[in-house]
Amino acid sequence: MARLNVSPTRMELGRLKKRLSVARNGHKLLKDKRDELMKQFMSLIRKNKELRVKAEAALAETQKDFLICGAMLSEESLDAALSMPSRSVSAEVTYKNLTGVTVPEFEYTITSGSSDPLCYGFNDTNSALDRAVGSMDSVMDLLLELAKTEKAARLLSCEIEKTRRRVNALEYVMIPQLEETIKYINMKMEENERSTKIRLMKVKDMVLEKKQTGG
């Protein structure tokens, strides 16, 4: 591991030790965050799978009802029955914080008209159309829940990847570099101390020798 290009001084050593302490603390916090994100992500994946199975089954049933309607009613009668909706709806989006990630919440509300989804008279229609419209109305909450879960899982997966890269950068690059640099500075400082001691001992020996010779 390549060390940092710094001067081997005591001041630099103190600064690097502080950086190493911060890096280790940050590494631990990021690992904890990554583990919690993974826990939330796996929970969302399981929930998403259950919702998708339910949504696909509900949509298949709704499609079957509409196919029956198409077989029993003329295209003109079906278009006329569904051409004037009985109400208007809108989807509202709010946001919540999930382990540091902002994820959306979807909810649809009736903005005007009747609460009854049936928008036609009963003279030229049949019960299969009633079931189809009712099924489509009831599946909306399920589809919005599925959309919310899938969006949250996608956002969490992106955050997990970013956190994983930061953890790896600290674990395999920054922390080893700081440790290697601190080791190098300690070694250089020990060498300098030994060199200083040797010089002092030589000076002392020279002074003693000079005194003994009477110089």
Order of alpha helices (4+ residues) and beta strands (2+ residues): alpha-alpha-beta-beta-alpha-alpha
